[in-house]
């Protein structure tokens, strides 16, 4: 009889405990939404970090590529996902800083629909030219551009991209008259600079690195605060005369806004640990990426500052994507 009561009590305790264990985070595969096509820089960053995070969290992390509409398709999907931490999103310059000014209507609110988990990395922008352009530094490039009878063409991966915004800012601070030639992605834009169809562009370090190393593109200057490891020979634009000029394609992780804070904190710890791992550090270095692990609040502050910066550039240039 006593044994029977003890057994029933044990099962009752187990019955109460099981739901708690069952809902411990994470208790299923995590879906990481990347709002770009597979194989690009954003996809590579997500996959290398996800592999390390999964070790810490004890759950598989699958990458779900949802490209299109300057990240809006993926962002809208993630904003409407269940807020339990099992859907995360790569949110970048476009998602959180530029799109609110480029589009009159968005399916998500950049400031209200997401909870920041943490920053991940940023790709410095590099001003590159076709080797036939007679310029080896910023002073020579500006002199050459001003000597042209018409506005100089430049390529980008698309209207409103970080590359486009970086060039618009460059035009505003340098006084150069430039003409935008948008492409469907970074790869075709780079190929046309290499081929001479357009003379220059701002390329992100990950995309431009192999072509600069191979001599197919000549680097004029890098838009970072200091010289970048593995790109040490490329002087910053700031040290060449455009003081304080910085432009990056940056990325962070966000979740739906109502995700519980303890889950956000768990994801943040796993994210920071992954970014600081030797595997991720080595991969970032080969891509010329700057690791920027942060707290959720630091990411929120960074995104706000970037919205203010690029909002001014977009308004001044009159760019719209509607």
Secondary structure, 3 states (H helix, E strand, C coil): CHHHHHHHHHHHHHHHHHHHHHCCCCCCCEEEEECCCCCCHHHHHHHHHHHHHHHHHCCCEEEEECCCHHHHHHHHHHHCCCCCCCEEEEEEHHHHHHHHHHCCCCCCCCCCCEEEEEEEEEEEEEEEEECCCCCCCHHHHHHHHHHCCCCEEEEECCCCCHHHHHHHHHHHHHCCCEEEEECCCHHHHHHHHHHCCCCEEEEEHHHHHHHHHCCCEEEEEECCCCCCCCCCCCCECCCCCCCCCCCEEEEEEEEECCCCHHHHHHHHHHHHHHHCCHHHHHHHHHHCEEECCCCHHHHHHHHHHHHHHHHHHHHHHCCCCC
